[in-house]
């Protein structure tokens, strides 16, 4: 499980990205690079990290399911993810 502080920091970034999205697109359209630099650093979408919904793990994240590989495997084995079956040959 990821540290609670890291998960909270990432949620704070998501809120800030949404807050400044309109202003950021407006400044980009005008081509105002200096205005973009004055915006808060965490308002940039590239600072947001995809994390597992359950554990908050930042690595081995599967976008399609919103889970890390570990959580995905455990849920798939239990049959909790519809349409996913264990391959056997």
C-alpha positions, 0 to 999 in steps of 0.5 A, a space after each residue: 500500500 502506498 503512503 497516505 501522504 502520496 495518495 493525498 498529494 496526488 488527489 490534490 494535484 488532480 483538483 488543481 489540474 481541473 481548476 487551472 485547465 481553462 486558464 492553461 488552454 487559454 494561455 497556450 492558445 495565445 502562446 503566452 509562455 511567461 503566463 504559463 510559468 506563473 501558474 502553479 507547478 502542480 496545475 500541469 497535467 504531466 505532474 499527475 501520476 496514475 495510481 491503483 484505485 485500491 492500493 495507490 500503487 504507482 507502478 505497473 498500473 493498467 489503464 483499462 482497469 484502473 488497477 495495479 498488476 497485483 490487484 488485477 491478478 487477485 481480482 481476476 482470480 476471484 472472478 470479480 472482473 467481468 470478461 477476464 478469464 485465466 488463460 490455459 493451454 
